[in-house]
Amino acid sequence: QGQLVESGGGLVQAGGSTKLSCTASGNVVMNSMAWYRQPAGKQRDLVASITGGGRPITYSDSVKGRFTISRDTTKNTGYLQMNNLKPEDTAVYYCKGEIWTKGAWVEYWGKGTLVTVSP
């Protein structure tokens, strides 16, 4: 059964960088994937997405030019490189992936990883 596990994040100073990873565990095939974030007390919003073929890639306006989404299909892992971080980037970051499950593409969510950007 597909399961997504995020790693990375933690406490980062403003202007710094960090990289998040999202790995699909088990003998699975992952298609498109995306990163979302949810600041405390706010809704979960899309940050970036990438298709199974690697294109197209989309970003929210707030992270364009600072964040880069990528994937390594050989490792069933997606990444979110986050540069020039700002305090307003503080949030729990979730990955979502489409995994081939019992004859259909099923969306799975990771449990989230907290990124805190200090001023």
N, C-alpha and C positions, 0 to 999 in steps of 0.2 A: 504494500500500500504506500502511496506517495506521502512523503512528509518533507516539509521545508524547514530548514534550520538556518537561522541567521547568526552571524557572528560579526565582531567588530564593534565599533561605536565606543561609548564611554565618555569621558570628560575631555574636551578639547578647548583650547583657547581661541578666541576670535581671531580670524585670519589664518588659522591652522587648517590641517587636512586630516582626513581619516578615510578608511575604506571599509565598506560593509560587504559581506559575502552572504550568499544564500545558496545552500546546497540541497538538492533533492536527494533524499536518501533512498536506498534500495535500488533494485534493478528496474529503473523506470526511464521513461522518455519524457523530457520536458519540452514544451513548445514555447509559446510566448511567456514572458515574465515581466513583472513590473515592481516598482518600489512605490510605496505609499508612506505618508507620515501623519502622525496625529499628535499635535501639541496638547498639553494638559487642558482639559475642559473644552476642547474644540473638536471639530469633525475630522475624519480621516480623508486626506486628499492625495491625489495622484502626484507623484514627483517625476517619475520617468518610466518609460516602457520600451520594450524591445521585442520584436517578433522572433519567431523560431528561426527564421533565416537571417536575422541580424539587422534587417531593415524593413520598414522604417523604424526610426527611433524618435520618440517624442519626449519633451521636457516641459515642465511647468515654467511659466515665465519667471517665477521667483528664483529658479535655480539654473536657468540657461547661462552657459558660459562658465559656470562654477562646478557643476556636477557632471559626471560622465557615467552612463550605464554601459555595461558590457557583459559578455557571457563567454564561457568556455564550455562548449557542448560536450567535449570529451570528459569533462569532470562533472557535468550536470550542475554547473555552478554559475550563478550570476553575481555581478559586482556593482557597487555604486561607489565611485570615487568622488569624494566630496572635498572641494578645495575652497579656500577663502571663506571659511565658515563664519556665519554671523550668529549672534545670540538668538535671532528669530528662527534659526534652523533647529533649535532645540525641540526635540520631539521623540516619540517612539516611532521607529522606522520598521515597516512591515514589508516583506516581499510576498508577492502573489505569483503563482505559476500555474500554467496549464500542464497537467500530467495525464498521460494516456492511462486510463484506468477502466478495465472491464469493457473495452470496446468503444470508449468515448473519451474526449478531452474533458477533464474535470479540473476546476479551479481549486487550488489549495492555498492557504495562508500560513505564513510562519507565525510564530508567537510574538515576534517583535524584539527589537533591540533599542535601548535608549541611547540617544546621542544628546549630550548636554554641552552647549557652547557657552563658555564663560566670557564676560566682557573684557 
